[in-house]
């Protein structure tokens, strides 16, 4: 079985090669949306300090996330207005789950 040769360019140099199955089936890169705040660790939402429509400042506490018996104070990454709160108190969240959206 012959593999298809493909051409790609890196820093103005042209290369001809074959792609591996792993490379062809890799997860495509998707840029982070700065208006969506994701959970960086799994845990339980213990307290939500904001609600939809609230104006927040960068660094302001917006929720408490408990992970491994430690309560983590999660702060706003930007100045803005809360568009949506996707979690509720007592909810178990997984890594990369959307917690809050900003406008």
Backbone atoms as SQL, in Angstrom:
CREATE TABLE atoms (id INTEGER PRIMARY KEY, chain TEXT, resi INTEGER, resn TEXT, atom TEXT, x REAL, y REAL, z REAL);
INSERT INTO atoms VALUES
  (1, 'A', 1, 'UNK', 'N', 0.850, -1.183, 0.000),
  (2, 'A', 1, 'UNK', 'CA', 0.000, 0.000, 0.000),
  (3, 'A', 1, 'UNK', 'C', 0.895, 1.246, 0.000),
  (4, 'A', 2, 'UNK', 'N', 0.749, 2.088, -0.985),
  (5, 'A', 2, 'UNK', 'CA', 1.569, 3.299, -1.058),
  (6, 'A', 2, 'UNK', 'C', 0.874, 4.430, -0.313),
  (7, 'A', 3, 'UNK', 'N', 1.677, 5.214, 0.347),
  (8, 'A', 3, 'UNK', 'CA', 1.139, 6.355, 1.079),
  (9, 'A', 3, 'UNK', 'C', 1.220, 7.581, 0.194),
  (10, 'A', 4, 'UNK', 'N', 0.262, 8.452, 0.378),
  (11, 'A', 4, 'UNK', 'CA', 0.192, 9.682, -0.418),
  (12, 'A', 4, 'UNK', 'C', 1.241, 10.682, 0.078),
  (13, 'A', 5, 'UNK', 'N', 2.013, 11.214, -0.839),
  (14, 'A', 5, 'UNK', 'CA', 2.987, 12.245, -0.492),
  (15, 'A', 5, 'UNK', 'C', 2.278, 13.590, -0.400),
  (16, 'A', 6, 'UNK', 'N', 2.637, 14.345, 0.598),
  (17, 'A', 6, 'UNK', 'CA', 2.033, 15.662, 0.787),
  (18, 'A', 6, 'UNK', 'C', 3.124, 16.693, 0.958),
  (19, 'A', 7, 'UNK', 'N', 2.792, 17.924, 0.577),
  (20, 'A', 7, 'UNK', 'CA', 3.745, 19.021, 0.662),
  (21, 'A', 7, 'UNK', 'C', 3.282, 19.998, 1.731),
  (22, 'A', 8, 'UNK', 'N', 4.228, 20.446, 2.550),
  (23, 'A', 8, 'UNK', 'CA', 3.914, 21.514, 3.490),
  (24, 'A', 8, 'UNK', 'C', 5.114, 22.438, 3.597),
  (25, 'A', 9, 'UNK', 'N', 4.859, 23.652, 4.064),
  (26, 'A', 9, 'UNK', 'CA', 5.890, 24.686, 4.099),
  (27, 'A', 9, 'UNK', 'C', 6.102, 25.138, 5.541),
  (28, 'A', 10, 'UNK', 'N', 7.371, 25.190, 5.950),
  (29, 'A', 10, 'UNK', 'CA', 7.754, 25.678, 7.268),
  (30, 'A', 10, 'UNK', 'C', 8.874, 26.684, 7.073),
  (31, 'A', 11, 'UNK', 'N', 8.659, 27.916, 7.505),
  (32, 'A', 11, 'UNK', 'CA', 9.669, 28.976, 7.382),
  (33, 'A', 11, 'UNK', 'C', 10.234, 29.066, 5.965),
  (34, 'A', 12, 'UNK', 'N', 9.366, 29.113, 4.997),
  (35, 'A', 12, 'UNK', 'CA', 9.708, 29.249, 3.580),
  (36, 'A', 12, 'UNK', 'C', 10.463, 28.047, 2.998),
  (37, 'A', 13, 'UNK', 'N', 10.557, 26.950, 3.713),
  (38, 'A', 13, 'UNK', 'CA', 11.178, 25.730, 3.194),
  (39, 'A', 13, 'UNK', 'C', 10.057, 24.750, 2.868),
  (40, 'A', 14, 'UNK', 'N', 10.113, 24.147, 1.687),
  (41, 'A', 14, 'UNK', 'CA', 9.084, 23.228, 1.228),
  (42, 'A', 14, 'UNK', 'C', 9.540, 21.794, 1.509),
  (43, 'A', 15, 'UNK', 'N', 8.646, 21.002, 2.125),
  (44, 'A', 15, 'UNK', 'CA', 8.934, 19.613, 2.459),
  (45, 'A', 15, 'UNK', 'C', 7.890, 18.712, 1.815),
  (46, 'A', 16, 'UNK', 'N', 8.323, 17.535, 1.349),
  (47, 'A', 16, 'UNK', 'CA', 7.421, 16.532, 0.808),
  (48, 'A', 16, 'UNK', 'C', 7.566, 15.294, 1.685),
  (49, 'A', 17, 'UNK', 'N', 6.459, 14.823, 2.223),
  (50, 'A', 17, 'UNK', 'CA', 6.497, 13.695, 3.151),
  (51, 'A', 17, 'UNK', 'C', 5.157, 12.992, 3.177),
  (52, 'A', 18, 'UNK', 'N', 5.072, 11.935, 3.961),
  (53, 'A', 18, 'UNK', 'CA', 3.788, 11.271, 4.202),
  (54, 'A', 18, 'UNK', 'C', 3.356, 11.619, 5.627),
  (55, 'A', 19, 'UNK', 'N', 2.060, 11.619, 5.860),
  (56, 'A', 19, 'UNK', 'CA', 1.537, 11.910, 7.190),
  (57, 'A', 19, 'UNK', 'C', 1.177, 10.592, 7.875),
  (58, 'A', 20, 'UNK', 'N', 1.421, 10.512, 9.176),
  (59, 'A', 20, 'UNK', 'CA', 1.040, 9.327, 9.935),
  (60, 'A', 20, 'UNK', 'C', -0.448, 9.357, 10.245),
  (61, 'A', 21, 'UNK', 'N', -1.003, 8.196, 10.585),
  (62, 'A', 21, 'UNK', 'CA', -2.420, 8.141, 10.981),
  (63, 'A', 21, 'UNK', 'C', -2.661, 9.013, 12.204),
  (64, 'A', 22, 'UNK', 'N', -1.709, 8.977, 13.132),
  (65, 'A', 22, 'UNK', 'CA', -1.837, 9.780, 14.351),
  (66, 'A', 22, 'UNK', 'C', -1.932, 11.265, 14.010),
  (67, 'A', 23, 'UNK', 'N', -1.089, 11.728, 13.088),
  (68, 'A', 23, 'UNK', 'CA', -1.113, 13.133, 12.690),
  (69, 'A', 23, 'UNK', 'C', -2.437, 13.481, 12.007),
  (70, 'A', 24, 'UNK', 'N', -2.914, 12.617, 11.133),
  (71, 'A', 24, 'UNK', 'CA', -4.153, 12.891, 10.401),
  (72, 'A', 24, 'UNK', 'C', -5.383, 12.878, 11.309),
  (73, 'A', 25, 'UNK', 'N', -5.341, 12.095, 12.402),
  (74, 'A', 25, 'UNK', 'CA', -6.512, 12.007, 13.278),
  (75, 'A', 25, 'UNK', 'C', -6.379, 12.871, 14.532),
  (76, 'A', 26, 'UNK', 'N', -5.353, 13.742, 14.573),
  (77, 'A', 26, 'UNK', 'CA', -5.143, 14.583, 15.748),
  (78, 'A', 26, 'UNK', 'C', -6.302, 15.552, 15.950),
  (79, 'A', 27, 'UNK', 'N', -6.434, 15.989, 17.178),
  (80, 'A', 27, 'UNK', 'CA', -7.461, 16.976, 17.520),
  (81, 'A', 27, 'UNK', 'C', -7.008, 18.331, 16.988),
  (82, 'A', 28, 'UNK', 'N', -7.854, 18.971, 16.238),
  (83, 'A', 28, 'UNK', 'CA', -7.530, 20.264, 15.644),
  (84, 'A', 28, 'UNK', 'C', -7.454, 21.350, 16.719),
  (85, 'A', 29, 'UNK', 'N', -6.559, 22.287, 16.534),
  (86, 'A', 29, 'UNK', 'CA', -6.382, 23.392, 17.472),
  (87, 'A', 29, 'UNK', 'C', -7.567, 24.345, 17.394),
  (88, 'A', 30, 'UNK', 'N', -8.081, 24.700, 18.543),
  (89, 'A', 30, 'UNK', 'CA', -9.159, 25.687, 18.645),
  (90, 'A', 30, 'UNK', 'C', -8.693, 26.734, 19.653),
  (91, 'A', 31, 'UNK', 'N', -8.657, 27.984, 19.225),
  (92, 'A', 31, 'UNK', 'CA', -8.216, 29.066, 20.107),
  (93, 'A', 31, 'UNK', 'C', -9.211, 29.246, 21.258),
  (94, 'A', 32, 'UNK', 'N', -8.695, 29.589, 22.425),
  (95, 'A', 32, 'UNK', 'CA', -9.550, 29.850, 23.582),
  (96, 'A', 32, 'UNK', 'C', -10.403, 31.082, 23.336),
  (97, 'A', 33, 'UNK', 'N', -11.648, 31.026, 23.793),
  (98, 'A', 33, 'UNK', 'CA', -12.540, 32.189, 23.724),
  (99, 'A', 33, 'UNK', 'C', -12.367, 32.958, 25.031),
  (100, 'A', 34, 'UNK', 'N', -11.816, 34.177, 24.980),
  (101, 'A', 34, 'UNK', 'CA', -11.562, 34.919, 26.219),
  (102, 'A', 34, 'UNK', 'C', -12.831, 35.297, 26.979),
  (103, 'A', 35, 'UNK', 'N', -13.986, 35.196, 26.332),
  (104, 'A', 35, 'UNK', 'CA', -15.233, 35.557, 27.001),
  (105, 'A', 35, 'UNK', 'C', -15.877, 34.376, 27.722),
  (106, 'A', 36, 'UNK', 'N', -15.230, 33.201, 27.660),
  (107, 'A', 36, 'UNK', 'CA', -15.727, 32.023, 28.370),
  (108, 'A', 36, 'UNK', 'C', -14.697, 31.612, 29.405),
  (109, 'A', 37, 'UNK', 'N', -15.122, 31.491, 30.651),
  (110, 'A', 37, 'UNK', 'CA', -14.223, 31.069, 31.719),
  (111, 'A', 37, 'UNK', 'C', -14.447, 29.586, 31.967),
  (112, 'A', 38, 'UNK', 'N', -13.368, 28.804, 31.846),
  (113, 'A', 38, 'UNK', 'CA', -13.443, 27.356, 32.006),
  (114, 'A', 38, 'UNK', 'C', -12.829, 26.929, 33.335),
  (115, 'A', 39, 'UNK', 'N', -13.266, 25.779, 33.822),
  (116, 'A', 39, 'UNK', 'CA', -12.682, 25.204, 35.039),
  (117, 'A', 39, 'UNK', 'C', -11.291, 24.670, 34.698),
  (118, 'A', 40, 'UNK', 'N', -10.295, 25.039, 35.474),
  (119, 'A', 40, 'UNK', 'CA', -8.937, 24.557, 35.224),
  (120, 'A', 40, 'UNK', 'C', -8.670, 23.248, 35.961),
  (121, 'A', 41, 'UNK', 'N', -9.497, 22.936, 36.959),
  (122, 'A', 41, 'UNK', 'CA', -9.405, 21.675, 37.683),
  (123, 'A', 41, 'UNK', 'C', -10.822, 21.181, 37.973),
  (124, 'A', 42, 'UNK', 'N', -11.006, 19.864, 38.126),
  (125, 'A', 42, 'UNK', 'CA', -12.326, 19.365, 38.516),
  (126, 'A', 42, 'UNK', 'C', -12.580, 19.648, 39.996),
  (127, 'A', 43, 'UNK', 'N', -13.827, 19.816, 40.345),
  (128, 'A', 43, 'UNK', 'CA', -14.161, 20.077, 41.744),
  (129, 'A', 43, 'UNK', 'C', -15.641, 20.363, 41.924),
  (130, 'A', 44, 'UNK', 'N', -15.975, 20.857, 43.100),
  (131, 'A', 44, 'UNK', 'CA', -17.366, 21.172, 43.442),
  (132, 'A', 44, 'UNK', 'C', -17.500, 22.673, 43.648),
  (133, 'A', 45, 'UNK', 'N', -18.523, 23.248, 43.045),
  (134, 'A', 45, 'UNK', 'CA', -18.793, 24.672, 43.213),
  (135, 'A', 45, 'UNK', 'C', -19.424, 24.861, 44.590),
  (136, 'A', 46, 'UNK', 'N', -18.736, 25.561, 45.476),
  (137, 'A', 46, 'UNK', 'CA', -19.223, 25.769, 46.834),
  (138, 'A', 46, 'UNK', 'C', -20.003, 27.069, 46.975),
  (139, 'A', 47, 'UNK', 'N', -19.607, 28.113, 46.283),
  (140, 'A', 47, 'UNK', 'CA', -20.302, 29.402, 46.417),
  (141, 'A', 47, 'UNK', 'C', -20.148, 30.181, 45.111),
  (142, 'A', 48, 'UNK', 'N', -21.246, 30.788, 44.676),
  (143, 'A', 48, 'UNK', 'CA', -21.234, 31.656, 43.497),
  (144, 'A', 48, 'UNK', 'C', -21.491, 33.072, 43.993),
  (145, 'A', 49, 'UNK', 'N', -20.573, 33.977, 43.685),
  (146, 'A', 49, 'UNK', 'CA', -20.631, 35.340, 44.211),
  (147, 'A', 49, 'UNK', 'C', -21.180, 36.354, 43.211),
  (148, 'A', 50, 'UNK', 'N', -21.545, 35.893, 42.024),
  (149, 'A', 50, 'UNK', 'CA', -22.048, 36.794, 40.972),
  (150, 'A', 50, 'UNK', 'C', -23.340, 36.218, 40.394),
  (151, 'A', 51, 'UNK', 'N', -24.025, 37.044, 39.601),
  (152, 'A', 51, 'UNK', 'CA', -25.207, 36.569, 38.876),
  (153, 'A', 51, 'UNK', 'C', -25.243, 37.250, 37.509),
  (154, 'A', 52, 'UNK', 'N', -26.097, 36.766, 36.663),
  (155, 'A', 52, 'UNK', 'CA', -26.226, 37.319, 35.315),
  (156, 'A', 52, 'UNK', 'C', -26.492, 38.821, 35.384),
  (157, 'A', 53, 'UNK', 'N', -25.754, 39.580, 34.564),
  (158, 'A', 53, 'UNK', 'CA', -25.943, 41.021, 34.513),
  (159, 'A', 53, 'UNK', 'C', -25.017, 41.807, 35.424),
  (160, 'A', 54, 'UNK', 'N', -24.343, 41.137, 36.353),
  (161, 'A', 54, 'UNK', 'CA', -23.411, 41.832, 37.251),
  (162, 'A', 54, 'UNK', 'C', -22.199, 42.349, 36.485),
  (163, 'A', 55, 'UNK', 'N', -21.741, 43.516, 36.866),
  (164, 'A', 55, 'UNK', 'CA', -20.497, 44.058, 36.314),
  (165, 'A', 55, 'UNK', 'C', -19.367, 43.648, 37.249),
  (166, 'A', 56, 'UNK', 'N', -18.286, 43.119, 36.675),
  (167, 'A', 56, 'UNK', 'CA', -17.155, 42.654, 37.486),
  (168, 'A', 56, 'UNK', 'C', -15.864, 43.308, 37.000),
  (169, 'A', 57, 'UNK', 'N', -14.911, 43.386, 37.905),
  (170, 'A', 57, 'UNK', 'CA', -13.577, 43.917, 37.599),
  (171, 'A', 57, 'UNK', 'C', -12.594, 42.753, 37.561),
  (172, 'A', 58, 'UNK', 'N', -11.535, 42.925, 36.811),
  (173, 'A', 58, 'UNK', 'CA', -10.486, 41.911, 36.746),
  (174, 'A', 58, 'UNK', 'C', -9.939, 41.681, 38.160),
  (175, 'A', 59, 'UNK', 'N', -9.831, 40.409, 38.554),
  (176, 'A', 59, 'UNK', 'CA', -9.327, 40.069, 39.874),
  (177, 'A', 59, 'UNK', 'C', -10.397, 39.942, 40.946),
  (178, 'A', 60, 'UNK', 'N', -11.635, 40.343, 40.637),
  (179, 'A', 60, 'UNK', 'CA', -12.735, 40.244, 41.600),
  (180, 'A', 60, 'UNK', 'C', -13.127, 38.775, 41.785),
  (181, 'A', 61, 'UNK', 'N', -13.357, 38.351, 43.026),
  (182, 'A', 61, 'UNK', 'CA', -13.788, 36.978, 43.307),
  (183, 'A', 61, 'UNK', 'C', -15.174, 36.751, 42.716),
  (184, 'A', 62, 'UNK', 'N', -15.321, 35.640, 41.992),
  (185, 'A', 62, 'UNK', 'CA', -16.637, 35.361, 41.413),
  (186, 'A', 62, 'UNK', 'C', -17.224, 34.027, 41.875),
  (187, 'A', 63, 'UNK', 'N', -16.358, 33.091, 42.322),
  (188, 'A', 63, 'UNK', 'CA', -16.873, 31.836, 42.854),
  (189, 'A', 63, 'UNK', 'C', -15.808, 31.113, 43.662),
  (190, 'A', 64, 'UNK', 'N', -16.272, 30.136, 44.442),
  (191, 'A', 64, 'UNK', 'CA', -15.384, 29.293, 45.236),
  (192, 'A', 64, 'UNK', 'C', -15.517, 27.878, 44.693),
  (193, 'A', 65, 'UNK', 'N', -14.387, 27.288, 44.297),
  (194, 'A', 65, 'UNK', 'CA', -14.346, 25.926, 43.755),
  (195, 'A', 65, 'UNK', 'C', -13.535, 25.065, 44.717),
  (196, 'A', 66, 'UNK', 'N', -14.163, 24.030, 45.246),
  (197, 'A', 66, 'UNK', 'CA', -13.455, 23.132, 46.160),
  (198, 'A', 66, 'UNK', 'C', -12.901, 21.943, 45.382),
  (199, 'A', 67, 'UNK', 'N', -11.597, 21.721, 45.546),
  (200, 'A', 67, 'UNK', 'CA', -10.932, 20.591, 44.901),
  (201, 'A', 67, 'UNK', 'C', -9.921, 20.018, 45.882),
  (202, 'A', 68, 'UNK', 'N', -9.941, 18.721, 46.088),
  (203, 'A', 68, 'UNK', 'CA', -9.027, 18.035, 47.014),
  (204, 'A', 68, 'UNK', 'C', -9.048, 18.678, 48.397),
  (205, 'A', 69, 'UNK', 'N', -10.227, 18.978, 48.895),
  (206, 'A', 69, 'UNK', 'CA', -10.458, 19.558, 50.227),
  (207, 'A', 69, 'UNK', 'C', -9.903, 20.972, 50.385),
  (208, 'A', 70, 'UNK', 'N', -9.546, 21.611, 49.287),
  (209, 'A', 70, 'UNK', 'CA', -9.086, 23.008, 49.349),
  (210, 'A', 70, 'UNK', 'C', -10.103, 23.886, 48.642),
  (211, 'A', 71, 'UNK', 'N', -10.415, 25.007, 49.243),
  (212, 'A', 71, 'UNK', 'CA', -11.342, 25.945, 48.626),
  (213, 'A', 71, 'UNK', 'C', -10.541, 26.965, 47.836),
  (214, 'A', 72, 'UNK', 'N', -10.774, 26.994, 46.525),
  (215, 'A', 72, 'UNK', 'CA', -10.059, 27.884, 45.618),
  (216, 'A', 72, 'UNK', 'C', -10.927, 29.077, 45.267),
  (217, 'A', 73, 'UNK', 'N', -10.402, 30.262, 45.504),
  (218, 'A', 73, 'UNK', 'CA', -11.091, 31.501, 45.175),
  (219, 'A', 73, 'UNK', 'C', -10.826, 31.788, 43.703),
  (220, 'A', 74, 'UNK', 'N', -11.866, 31.696, 42.878),
  (221, 'A', 74, 'UNK', 'CA', -11.726, 31.914, 41.436),
  (222, 'A', 74, 'UNK', 'C', -12.099, 33.359, 41.146),
  (223, 'A', 75, 'UNK', 'N', -11.183, 34.071, 40.476),
  (224, 'A', 75, 'UNK', 'CA', -11.420, 35.490, 40.211),
  (225, 'A', 75, 'UNK', 'C', -11.629, 35.747, 38.723),
  (226, 'A', 76, 'UNK', 'N', -12.218, 36.880, 38.450),
  (227, 'A', 76, 'UNK', 'CA', -12.525, 37.269, 37.075),
  (228, 'A', 76, 'UNK', 'C', -11.237, 37.558, 36.301),
  (229, 'A', 77, 'UNK', 'N', -11.112, 37.010, 35.094),
  (230, 'A', 77, 'UNK', 'CA', -9.922, 37.258, 34.291),
  (231, 'A', 77, 'UNK', 'C', -9.965, 38.590, 33.546),
  (232, 'A', 78, 'UNK', 'N', -11.109, 39.285, 33.606),
  (233, 'A', 78, 'UNK', 'CA', -11.278, 40.529, 32.840),
  (234, 'A', 78, 'UNK', 'C', -12.335, 41.424, 33.456),
  (235, 'A', 79, 'UNK', 'N', -12.334, 42.678, 33.052),
  (236, 'A', 79, 'UNK', 'CA', -13.443, 43.580, 33.371),
  (237, 'A', 79, 'UNK', 'C', -14.570, 43.229, 32.406),
  (238, 'A', 80, 'UNK', 'N', -15.792, 43.238, 32.882),
  (239, 'A', 80, 'UNK', 'CA', -16.903, 42.957, 31.982),
  (240, 'A', 80, 'UNK', 'C', -18.205, 42.763, 32.714),
  (241, 'A', 81, 'UNK', 'N', -19.188, 42.297, 31.956),
  (242, 'A', 81, 'UNK', 'CA', -20.516, 42.017, 32.475),
  (243, 'A', 81, 'UNK', 'C', -20.776, 40.523, 32.327),
  (244, 'A', 82, 'UNK', 'N', -21.396, 39.927, 33.321),
  (245, 'A', 82, 'UNK', 'CA', -21.696, 38.500, 33.285),
  (246, 'A', 82, 'UNK', 'C', -22.860, 38.261, 32.325),
  (247, 'A', 83, 'UNK', 'N', -22.610, 37.474, 31.290),
  (248, 'A', 83, 'UNK', 'CA', -23.640, 37.136, 30.305),
  (249, 'A', 83, 'UNK', 'C', -24.439, 35.917, 30.775),
  (250, 'A', 84, 'UNK', 'N', -23.732, 34.914, 31.322),
  (251, 'A', 84, 'UNK', 'CA', -24.399, 33.692, 31.776),
  (252, 'A', 84, 'UNK', 'C', -23.548, 32.989, 32.824),
  (253, 'A', 85, 'UNK', 'N', -24.239, 32.354, 33.767),
  (254, 'A', 85, 'UNK', 'CA', -23.590, 31.513, 34.771),
  (255, 'A', 85, 'UNK', 'C', -24.082, 30.096, 34.481),
  (256, 'A', 86, 'UNK', 'N', -23.161, 29.209, 34.104),
  (257, 'A', 86, 'UNK', 'CA', -23.528, 27.864, 33.654),
  (258, 'A', 86, 'UNK', 'C', -23.478, 26.805, 34.751),
  (259, 'A', 87, 'UNK', 'N', -23.266, 27.200, 35.979),
  (260, 'A', 87, 'UNK', 'CA', -23.152, 26.252, 37.079),
  (261, 'A', 87, 'UNK', 'C', -24.021, 26.721, 38.234),
  (262, 'A', 88, 'UNK', 'N', -24.216, 25.843, 39.199),
  (263, 'A', 88, 'UNK', 'CA', -24.944, 26.225, 40.410),
  (264, 'A', 88, 'UNK', 'C', -24.177, 25.681, 41.608),
  (265, 'A', 89, 'UNK', 'N', -24.467, 26.203, 42.774),
  (266, 'A', 89, 'UNK', 'CA', -23.771, 25.771, 43.985),
  (267, 'A', 89, 'UNK', 'C', -24.022, 24.286, 44.228),
  (268, 'A', 90, 'UNK', 'N', -22.953, 23.565, 44.590),
  (269, 'A', 90, 'UNK', 'CA', -23.052, 22.129, 44.842),
  (270, 'A', 90, 'UNK', 'C', -22.807, 21.268, 43.617),
  (271, 'A', 91, 'UNK', 'N', -22.667, 21.896, 42.465),
  (272, 'A', 91, 'UNK', 'CA', -22.445, 21.164, 41.215),
  (273, 'A', 91, 'UNK', 'C', -21.009, 20.677, 41.132),
  (274, 'A', 92, 'UNK', 'N', -20.830, 19.433, 40.673),
  (275, 'A', 92, 'UNK', 'CA', -19.500, 18.892, 40.404),
  (276, 'A', 92, 'UNK', 'C', -19.147, 19.296, 38.971),
  (277, 'A', 93, 'UNK', 'N', -17.994, 19.934, 38.790),
  (278, 'A', 93, 'UNK', 'CA', -17.577, 20.347, 37.457),
  (279, 'A', 93, 'UNK', 'C', -16.321, 19.578, 37.048),
  (280, 'A', 94, 'UNK', 'N', -16.170, 19.393, 35.752),
  (281, 'A', 94, 'UNK', 'CA', -14.985, 18.719, 35.228),
  (282, 'A', 94, 'UNK', 'C', -14.032, 19.758, 34.645),
  (283, 'A', 95, 'UNK', 'N', -12.807, 19.341, 34.409),
  (284, 'A', 95, 'UNK', 'CA', -11.816, 20.236, 33.812),
  (285, 'A', 95, 'UNK', 'C', -12.313, 20.688, 32.444),
  (286, 'A', 96, 'UNK', 'N', -12.104, 21.963, 32.146),
  (287, 'A', 96, 'UNK', 'CA', -12.496, 22.610, 30.887),
  (288, 'A', 96, 'UNK', 'C', -13.999, 22.797, 30.709),
  (289, 'A', 97, 'UNK', 'N', -14.795, 22.592, 31.751),
  (290, 'A', 97, 'UNK', 'CA', -16.230, 22.867, 31.679),
  (291, 'A', 97, 'UNK', 'C', -16.437, 24.376, 31.746),
  (292, 'A', 98, 'UNK', 'N', -17.385, 24.887, 30.960),
  (293, 'A', 98, 'UNK', 'CA', -17.674, 26.328, 30.975),
  (294, 'A', 98, 'UNK', 'C', -18.375, 26.678, 32.288),
  (295, 'A', 99, 'UNK', 'N', -17.815, 27.659, 33.008),
  (296, 'A', 99, 'UNK', 'CA', -18.401, 28.106, 34.263),
  (297, 'A', 99, 'UNK', 'C', -19.207, 29.380, 34.072),
  (298, 'A', 100, 'UNK', 'N', -18.572, 30.385, 33.446),
  (299, 'A', 100, 'UNK', 'CA', -19.182, 31.711, 33.317),
  (300, 'A', 100, 'UNK', 'C', -18.856, 32.263, 31.936),
  (301, 'A', 101, 'UNK', 'N', -19.803, 33.019, 31.366),
  (302, 'A', 101, 'UNK', 'CA', -19.571, 33.734, 30.109),
  (303, 'A', 101, 'UNK', 'C', -19.670, 35.227, 30.367),
  (304, 'A', 102, 'UNK', 'N', -18.809, 35.995, 29.690),
  (305, 'A', 102, 'UNK', 'CA', -18.804, 37.449, 29.770),
  (306, 'A', 102, 'UNK', 'C', -19.301, 38.042, 28.457),
  (307, 'A', 103, 'UNK', 'N', -19.844, 39.272, 28.525),
  (308, 'A', 103, 'UNK', 'CA', -20.254, 39.946, 27.287),
  (309, 'A', 103, 'UNK', 'C', -19.112, 40.777, 26.764);
